[in-house]
Structure formats: structure tokens, C-alpha cells
Amino acid sequence: MRQLIDACGRIHDAFNNVIFVVLKLALNVALKRCVRLVDSASIGPCFRPPIAATAHHPPRGLTRHGAVTES
């Protein structure tokens, strides 16, 4: 009887370990997705000018490709 109780205890512990690993992996995936969403939002048009706006109006003295214009 004691062996049966010990076996059930080991099965229970193994099951808890599997559940813990699965939950840990799910949390890791969710956190990575959250970080990816935050990163993609931070490089949107609110945080930097659109490429089209800077391509047509380069800073004074520079060409569209960044070369210095001759004066």
C-alpha cells in the first residue's frame, strides 16, 4: 500500500512539473508578443517622420541622398 501511495505521489509531482513548464512557456510566448507589439508601435509615424516626407524635402545644403550640394 505504501508503494502505491509513493507512486501516486511521484505521478502527481511529475504532472505538476509538466503543468508548470507548459505555463512557463505560454507566459514566455505571451511576453515576447507583447514586447514585439510595443516595439512595432514605437517605430510608427508618431515617433519619427515618414520616409516620404523627408525624401522630398531634404535639409538645406544636402541632396536627397545625403551628399553636400555645391554652393
Contacts in CASP RR format, 6 or more apart in sequence:
PFRMAT RR
TARGET T0000
AUTHOR 0000-0000-0000
METHOD contacts of the structure
MODEL  1
MRQLIDACGRIHDAFNNVIFVVLKLALNVALKRCVRLVDSASIGPCFRPP
IAATAHHPPRGLTRHGAVTES
55 64 0 8 1.000
58 64 0 8 1.000
58 66 0 8 1.000
61 68 0 8 1.000
61 69 0 8 1.000
61 71 0 8 1.000
62 68 0 8 1.000
62 69 0 8 1.000
63 69 0 8 1.000
END
